[in-house]
């Protein structure tokens, strides 16, 4: 979730962000343009809401440029996950935060603003996170006065990838991305504090002077063309539409800073591979591991879906369901605080007790989960058909999380999970009663997708 920041007294506008773009690093995704001209090379502002998926072990680039001689970038550095702003193509002119960014459930608002005309060197590059300027820095090597960067040169500009070597892709989500040519804006030009002291976005478009190369990405389109119907559509009025590479319509999601959806938690596991914005998990055939979701609930009624991409049958079987925070994701051992549906046997496991339940499932099947924490019930669905309600399944007062476990080391699986932000194409399209989420099968009456707007009302 977005981090709370104490001390704000701003009046919120109630502005909502509708869409984000999901970058899956394994696909090498990017949005890119060649500007074709020089502009104000000593001033720019980059503003984006960012939800990281995982620590990939490599640098993760948010924005970069290449004018043939200089390759500046804004990125998270390899395993340190510190935010690094590099203005030149050498080790000089780097400003890097001390803090690391590791929370894969949080939306961060990041603003990088440069004005090398400033006489005070520390004013030439400013980094803001959730409205607060970063002053604790691991590196503070500021550019010389009036230095011209490559960001507004006759250059290539790339979102989501380092253009210098066409590598170091970003892995996660971006929303509400602004780039401003010629002005150093502050974070307060793009966000504000709500009445609870939480930093939230505001409608800034009409108050921003974008300059020549500036753009504004809302990610409301799903096309792959370099035009107003593409994912790289610029709605600033400049029509600086970006070319789309290795992104699909399913990468446009409704997981946003104003409605944060559940994903899988990579910190829950050290051996499996995550993809698709932490909505896909792959467990190799020599591993026994799994994961929980990033959001747990102790009341309300909730619905989500698992899609079996590929799995090798065996015993003990792969299982899907819900579990408390202390349940193992690697073995069927105590504490047995889970409710799980065994894919290969069709059996159910409730707190360590295994009994017959429903049908078996295989590749391309979709397993729906209806979690009723008000009545302590769980119902599993196979391709939309109920396998029966399991009563006395959960414990009152305890938090339960979505749950995947593979208790075998002799086979593997790839499973995708849809909390309402599907990583796979939906053929039908079903939202919950509040209009949130996009599911393959109808959401049971009274059940809701796992997102912060629903949690605020029913959680």
C-alpha positions as CSV (number, residue, x, y, z in Angstrom):
1,X,0.0,0.0,0.0
2,X,1.0,3.6,-0.3
3,X,3.1,4.6,2.7
4,X,1.4,6.9,5.3
5,X,3.3,10.2,5.8
6,X,2.4,12.1,9.0
7,X,2.0,15.8,9.1
8,X,0.0,16.6,6.0
9,X,-2.8,19.1,6.1
10,X,-3.6,19.4,2.4
11,X,-7.2,19.1,1.1
12,X,-7.5,16.0,-1.1
13,X,-9.1,16.2,-4.5
14,X,-10.4,12.6,-4.5
15,X,-8.5,12.1,-7.7
16,X,-8.5,8.5,-9.0
17,X,-5.9,6.7,-11.1
18,X,-7.7,4.1,-13.3
19,X,-4.8,2.1,-14.9
20,X,-1.2,1.0,-14.6
21,X,1.2,-0.7,-17.0
22,X,2.7,-4.0,-15.9
23,X,6.3,-4.6,-16.9
24,X,7.5,-8.3,-16.8
25,X,11.3,-8.2,-16.9
26,X,11.5,-11.6,-18.6
27,X,9.8,-10.2,-21.7
28,X,12.2,-7.2,-22.0
29,X,9.3,-4.7,-22.2
30,X,9.8,-1.0,-23.0
31,X,8.2,2.2,-24.3
32,X,10.5,4.3,-26.5
33,X,10.8,7.4,-28.7
34,X,13.4,9.3,-30.6
35,X,13.0,13.0,-30.0
36,X,14.7,14.4,-33.1
37,X,15.7,17.7,-31.6
38,X,17.5,19.3,-28.6
39,X,15.6,21.2,-26.0
40,X,16.2,22.4,-22.4
41,X,19.0,20.0,-21.5
42,X,19.6,21.5,-18.1
43,X,16.1,21.0,-16.7
44,X,13.6,18.2,-16.5
45,X,11.2,16.5,-14.1
46,X,10.2,12.8,-14.0
47,X,7.2,11.7,-11.9
48,X,5.8,8.2,-11.6
49,X,3.9,6.0,-9.3
50,X,5.8,2.7,-9.0
51,X,5.0,-0.7,-7.6
52,X,8.0,-3.0,-7.7
53,X,7.4,-6.7,-8.2
54,X,10.6,-8.3,-6.9
55,X,14.3,-8.0,-6.4
56,X,15.6,-9.5,-9.7
57,X,19.3,-9.2,-8.7
58,X,19.9,-6.8,-11.5
59,X,19.5,-3.1,-12.0
60,X,15.9,-2.1,-12.7
61,X,15.5,1.0,-14.9
62,X,12.5,3.3,-14.7
63,X,13.6,5.9,-17.4
64,X,16.7,6.3,-19.5
65,X,18.2,8.3,-22.4
66,X,20.9,7.9,-25.0
67,X,22.3,10.7,-27.2
68,X,25.1,8.6,-28.6
69,X,27.6,9.8,-26.0
70,X,25.7,10.0,-22.7
71,X,23.4,7.4,-21.2
72,X,21.7,8.9,-18.1
73,X,19.1,6.9,-16.2
74,X,16.8,6.6,-13.2
75,X,16.9,3.2,-11.8
76,X,16.9,0.9,-8.7
77,X,20.4,-0.5,-8.3
78,X,20.8,-4.3,-8.3
79,X,20.5,-6.1,-5.0
80,X,20.8,-2.9,-2.9
81,X,17.5,-1.6,-4.4
82,X,18.6,2.0,-3.8
83,X,17.2,4.6,-6.2
84,X,20.0,5.9,-8.4
85,X,19.8,9.0,-10.6
86,X,22.8,9.1,-13.0
87,X,23.0,12.2,-15.2
88,X,26.2,11.4,-17.2
89,X,27.6,8.3,-18.8
90,X,30.3,7.8,-16.3
91,X,30.5,7.2,-12.5
92,X,30.3,11.0,-12.0
93,X,27.0,12.9,-11.5
94,X,25.3,10.2,-9.5
95,X,22.8,10.9,-6.7
96,X,21.7,7.8,-4.9
97,X,19.4,7.3,-1.9
98,X,20.5,5.5,1.3
99,X,17.2,3.9,1.6
100,X,16.3,0.7,-0.3
101,X,13.0,0.0,-1.9
102,X,12.0,-3.6,-1.3
103,X,8.3,-3.6,-0.5
104,X,6.5,-5.4,-3.4
105,X,3.0,-4.6,-2.0
106,X,3.5,-0.8,-1.9
107,X,3.0,2.0,-4.4
108,X,5.8,4.6,-4.3
109,X,5.5,8.0,-5.8
110,X,8.9,8.9,-7.2
111,X,9.8,12.3,-8.5
112,X,13.2,13.2,-9.9
113,X,13.7,16.9,-10.8
114,X,16.9,18.5,-12.2
115,X,17.8,22.1,-12.8
116,X,21.6,22.6,-13.2
117,X,21.1,26.4,-13.4
118,X,20.9,26.3,-9.6
119,X,23.9,27.8,-7.8
120,X,23.6,25.4,-4.9
121,X,24.7,22.0,-6.0
122,X,22.2,20.0,-3.9
123,X,19.4,21.9,-5.6
124,X,20.4,20.7,-9.0
125,X,19.0,17.2,-8.5
126,X,16.1,16.5,-6.2
127,X,14.6,13.1,-5.4
128,X,11.2,12.9,-3.7
129,X,9.5,9.7,-2.4
130,X,5.9,9.9,-1.3
131,X,6.1,13.7,-1.1
132,X,9.3,13.9,1.0
133,X,12.6,15.0,-0.5
134,X,15.4,12.4,0.1
135,X,18.2,14.0,2.0
136,X,19.9,10.9,3.3
137,X,22.1,9.9,0.3
138,X,24.6,7.2,-0.3
139,X,26.0,9.2,-3.2
140,X,25.7,12.9,-3.7
141,X,27.8,13.7,-6.7
142,X,25.9,16.6,-8.3
143,X,26.4,17.9,-11.9
144,X,28.3,21.1,-12.4
145,X,26.4,24.3,-12.9
146,X,24.6,24.6,-16.2
147,X,25.5,21.0,-17.2
148,X,23.5,19.7,-20.2
149,X,22.2,16.2,-19.8
150,X,21.1,13.8,-22.5
151,X,17.5,13.7,-21.3
152,X,16.3,16.6,-23.5
153,X,18.9,16.2,-26.3
154,X,18.3,14.8,-29.8
155,X,18.0,11.4,-28.2
156,X,16.3,8.2,-27.5
157,X,14.1,8.2,-24.4
158,X,13.0,4.8,-22.9
159,X,10.6,3.9,-20.2
160,X,11.2,0.6,-18.4
161,X,14.6,-0.3,-19.8
162,X,18.2,1.0,-19.9
163,X,18.6,2.2,-23.5
164,X,22.4,2.3,-23.3
165,X,22.7,-1.5,-23.6
166,X,19.1,-2.3,-24.1
167,X,19.0,-4.2,-20.8
168,X,18.3,-3.9,-17.0
169,X,14.5,-3.9,-17.5
170,X,12.0,-2.8,-14.8
171,X,9.9,-5.5,-13.1
172,X,6.6,-4.2,-11.7
173,X,3.9,-1.6,-12.3
174,X,4.0,2.0,-13.3
175,X,1.1,4.5,-13.2
176,X,0.5,8.2,-13.9
177,X,3.9,8.8,-15.5
178,X,4.9,12.5,-16.3
179,X,7.9,13.7,-18.0
180,X,8.5,17.5,-18.2
181,X,11.0,19.2,-20.5
182,X,12.4,22.5,-19.2
183,X,11.0,22.9,-15.6
184,X,12.1,21.5,-12.2
185,X,8.8,20.7,-10.5
186,X,8.4,19.6,-6.9
187,X,6.5,16.5,-5.7
188,X,3.7,18.7,-4.5
189,X,2.9,19.6,-8.1
190,X,1.8,15.9,-8.6
191,X,0.6,14.8,-5.2
192,X,-0.9,15.9,-1.9
193,X,-1.7,14.7,1.6
194,X,-5.2,13.5,2.3
195,X,-7.0,14.1,5.6
196,X,-5.3,11.0,7.1
197,X,-1.8,12.3,6.3
198,X,-1.3,9.8,3.4
199,X,0.4,11.0,0.2
200,X,-2.0,10.5,-2.7
201,X,-2.0,11.6,-6.4
202,X,-3.8,14.7,-7.6
203,X,-5.0,15.8,-11.0
204,X,-2.0,17.7,-12.2
205,X,-2.2,17.6,-16.0
206,X,-3.7,21.0,-16.5
207,X,-1.2,22.7,-14.3
208,X,1.9,21.2,-15.9
209,X,3.9,22.9,-18.7
210,X,5.3,19.8,-20.5
211,X,7.7,21.5,-22.8
212,X,8.8,20.1,-26.2
213,X,9.7,16.5,-25.3
214,X,7.3,16.1,-22.3
215,X,4.6,13.4,-22.0
216,X,1.9,12.1,-19.8
217,X,1.1,8.4,-19.7
218,X,-2.3,7.3,-18.3
219,X,-2.1,3.7,-19.8
220,X,-5.8,3.7,-20.7
221,X,-5.2,2.2,-24.2
222,X,-4.2,-1.4,-25.0
223,X,-2.9,-1.1,-28.6
224,X,0.6,-1.8,-29.7
225,X,0.9,1.0,-32.2
226,X,2.8,4.3,-31.9
227,X,-0.3,6.4,-31.7
228,X,-3.1,7.6,-29.4
229,X,-4.5,4.1,-29.2
230,X,-1.3,2.5,-28.0
231,X,-0.1,1.7,-24.6
232,X,2.5,4.5,-25.0
233,X,-0.1,7.1,-25.9
234,X,0.9,10.6,-24.7
235,X,-2.1,12.5,-23.4
236,X,-0.2,15.7,-22.5
237,X,-1.2,17.4,-25.7
238,X,2.2,17.0,-27.2
239,X,1.4,13.7,-29.0
240,X,4.8,12.3,-28.1
241,X,3.5,8.8,-28.5
242,X,6.0,6.0,-27.6
243,X,6.7,2.8,-29.5
244,X,5.6,-0.3,-27.7
245,X,7.9,-3.3,-27.3
246,X,7.1,-6.7,-25.7
247,X,3.9,-5.5,-24.0
248,X,0.4,-7.0,-24.4
249,X,-3.1,-5.8,-23.7
250,X,-3.1,-7.9,-20.5
251,X,-0.3,-5.7,-19.2
252,X,-2.8,-2.8,-18.8
253,X,-4.2,-3.3,-15.3
254,X,-6.4,-1.6,-12.8
255,X,-3.9,-2.2,-10.0
256,X,-3.2,1.4,-9.1
257,X,-2.0,3.7,-6.3
258,X,-5.7,4.6,-5.6
259,X,-6.8,0.9,-5.7
260,X,-4.0,-1.4,-4.8
261,X,-4.7,-5.1,-5.7
262,X,-3.3,-8.2,-4.0
263,X,-0.3,-10.0,-5.6
264,X,1.9,-12.9,-4.6
265,X,4.5,-12.1,-2.0
266,X,8.1,-12.9,-3.2
267,X,9.4,-12.4,0.3
268,X,7.5,-15.5,1.3
269,X,9.8,-17.8,-0.7
270,X,13.4,-17.9,-1.6
271,X,13.5,-20.5,-4.3
272,X,10.6,-20.1,-6.8
273,X,10.5,-17.7,-9.7
274,X,7.9,-14.9,-9.9
275,X,6.7,-13.1,-13.0
276,X,3.9,-11.0,-14.4
277,X,3.9,-8.5,-11.7
278,X,3.9,-11.2,-9.0
279,X,0.8,-12.8,-10.5
280,X,2.7,-15.9,-11.7
281,X,4.8,-18.4,-9.8
282,X,7.0,-21.2,-11.2
283,X,8.4,-23.9,-9.0
284,X,11.1,-26.0,-10.5
285,X,11.0,-29.8,-10.4
286,X,13.7,-29.9,-7.7
287,X,12.0,-27.5,-5.4
288,X,9.1,-27.7,-2.9
289,X,8.0,-24.2,-2.4
290,X,5.1,-21.8,-2.7
291,X,3.8,-18.4,-1.7
292,X,1.1,-16.4,0.0
293,X,-0.7,-13.4,-1.3
294,X,0.3,-9.9,-0.1
295,X,-3.1,-9.2,1.4
296,X,-4.7,-11.1,4.3
297,X,-8.2,-10.8,5.6
298,X,-10.0,-11.7,8.9
299,X,-13.5,-10.8,7.9
300,X,-15.6,-10.2,4.8
301,X,-16.2,-12.3,1.6
302,X,-13.5,-12.5,-1.0
303,X,-13.0,-14.1,-4.5
304,X,-9.9,-14.9,-6.6
305,X,-8.9,-17.3,-9.3
306,X,-5.9,-19.6,-10.0
307,X,-5.0,-20.7,-13.6
308,X,-2.9,-23.9,-14.0
309,X,-0.4,-23.1,-16.7
310,X,1.6,-26.3,-16.4
311,X,2.1,-28.9,-13.7
312,X,3.4,-32.4,-13.3
313,X,1.2,-34.7,-11.3
314,X,2.5,-36.5,-8.3
315,X,2.2,-37.0,-4.6
316,X,2.3,-35.0,-2.4
317,X,0.3,-32.8,-4.8
318,X,0.3,-29.1,-5.6
319,X,-2.5,-27.4,-3.7
320,X,-4.3,-24.0,-3.8
321,X,-6.3,-22.2,-1.2
322,X,-5.9,-19.9,1.8
323,X,-3.6,-20.1,4.8
324,X,-2.6,-18.1,7.9
325,X,0.7,-16.3,7.9
326,X,2.5,-19.0,9.9
327,X,1.5,-22.0,7.6
328,X,4.4,-23.5,5.7
329,X,4.6,-22.9,2.0
330,X,7.1,-25.8,1.5
331,X,5.8,-28.8,3.4
332,X,2.6,-30.2,4.8
333,X,3.7,-29.9,8.4
334,X,2.5,-28.2,11.6
335,X,1.3,-25.5,12.0
336,X,-1.5,-26.7,9.7
337,X,-3.4,-23.5,9.5
338,X,-4.7,-23.8,5.9
339,X,-7.6,-24.8,3.7
340,X,-6.3,-26.2,0.4
341,X,-7.6,-28.0,-2.7
342,X,-5.3,-30.7,-4.1
343,X,-5.1,-30.4,-7.8
344,X,-4.2,-34.0,-8.7
345,X,-6.3,-35.9,-6.2
346,X,-9.3,-33.6,-5.9
347,X,-9.1,-33.9,-2.1
348,X,-9.3,-31.1,0.4
349,X,-6.9,-30.4,3.3
350,X,-8.2,-28.5,6.3
351,X,-5.7,-27.9,9.1
352,X,-3.8,-31.1,8.4
353,X,-6.9,-33.3,7.8
354,X,-7.1,-34.7,4.2
355,X,-10.5,-36.0,2.9
356,X,-12.3,-36.5,-0.5
357,X,-13.8,-33.3,-1.9
358,X,-14.1,-32.6,-5.7
359,X,-12.8,-33.2,-9.2
360,X,-9.2,-33.2,-10.2
361,X,-7.8,-30.4,-12.3
362,X,-5.1,-30.1,-15.1
363,X,-3.4,-27.5,-17.3
364,X,-5.5,-24.6,-18.4
365,X,-8.2,-25.2,-15.7
366,X,-9.1,-22.3,-13.6
367,X,-9.7,-22.8,-9.8
368,X,-11.9,-20.1,-8.2
369,X,-11.7,-19.5,-4.5
370,X,-14.6,-18.0,-2.5
371,X,-13.3,-17.2,1.0
372,X,-16.1,-16.4,3.5
373,X,-14.4,-15.1,6.7
374,X,-17.8,-14.1,8.2
375,X,-19.0,-17.7,8.3
376,X,-15.6,-19.5,8.3
377,X,-16.4,-21.2,4.9
378,X,-14.4,-21.8,1.8
379,X,-15.8,-22.8,-1.6
380,X,-13.6,-23.9,-4.5
381,X,-14.7,-23.8,-8.1
382,X,-13.4,-25.7,-11.1
383,X,-14.0,-23.7,-14.3
384,X,-16.9,-22.0,-12.7
385,X,-18.5,-25.1,-11.1
386,X,-18.7,-25.3,-7.3
387,X,-16.9,-28.3,-5.8
388,X,-18.9,-27.8,-2.5
389,X,-18.7,-25.5,0.5
390,X,-16.3,-26.4,3.2
391,X,-17.7,-25.4,6.5
392,X,-15.8,-24.7,9.8
393,X,-12.8,-24.2,7.5
394,X,-11.2,-21.0,8.9
395,X,-10.6,-19.7,12.4
396,X,-12.4,-16.6,13.6
397,X,-10.1,-13.6,14.4
398,X,-7.2,-14.9,12.3
399,X,-5.9,-13.5,9.1
400,X,-5.9,-15.7,6.0
401,X,-4.0,-15.1,2.8
402,X,-4.2,-16.6,-0.7
403,X,-2.0,-19.7,-0.7
404,X,0.0,-21.9,-3.2
405,X,2.0,-24.9,-2.0
406,X,4.0,-27.6,-3.8
407,X,5.1,-30.2,-1.2
408,X,7.1,-32.3,-3.7
409,X,10.7,-32.0,-4.9
410,X,10.2,-34.3,-7.9
411,X,8.0,-32.1,-10.1
412,X,7.3,-28.5,-10.9
413,X,4.5,-26.2,-11.8
414,X,3.7,-22.8,-13.2
415,X,0.5,-21.2,-11.8
416,X,-1.0,-17.8,-12.5
417,X,-3.3,-16.0,-10.0
418,X,-6.0,-13.5,-10.8
419,X,-6.9,-11.2,-7.9
420,X,-8.8,-9.0,-10.3
421,X,-5.7,-7.9,-12.3
422,X,-5.3,-11.0,-14.5
423,X,-2.0,-11.8,-16.1
424,X,-3.8,-13.9,-18.7
425,X,-6.4,-13.0,-21.3
426,X,-10.0,-13.2,-20.0
427,X,-12.6,-14.5,-22.5
428,X,-15.7,-13.4,-20.7
429,X,-15.0,-10.6,-18.2
430,X,-16.7,-10.5,-14.8
431,X,-16.3,-7.8,-12.1
432,X,-17.5,-7.9,-8.5
433,X,-20.6,-6.0,-7.4
434,X,-18.5,-2.8,-6.9
435,X,-17.2,-3.0,-10.4
436,X,-13.7,-4.0,-9.4
437,X,-11.7,-6.8,-10.9
438,X,-11.7,-8.7,-14.2
439,X,-12.4,-12.5,-13.7
440,X,-13.0,-15.4,-16.1
441,X,-16.0,-16.6,-14.1
442,X,-18.8,-14.8,-12.4
443,X,-18.0,-13.6,-8.9
444,X,-20.3,-15.3,-6.3
445,X,-22.9,-12.9,-5.0
446,X,-21.7,-10.9,-2.0
447,X,-18.0,-11.7,-2.7
448,X,-15.4,-9.1,-3.7
449,X,-11.9,-8.9,-5.2
450,X,-8.9,-8.4,-2.9
451,X,-8.1,-4.7,-3.4
452,X,-7.8,-1.7,-1.1
453,X,-11.1,-0.1,-2.0
454,X,-13.0,-3.2,-1.1
455,X,-10.9,-3.7,2.0
456,X,-11.8,-0.2,3.2
457,X,-15.5,-1.1,2.8
458,X,-15.7,-4.8,3.8
459,X,-12.4,-5.7,5.5
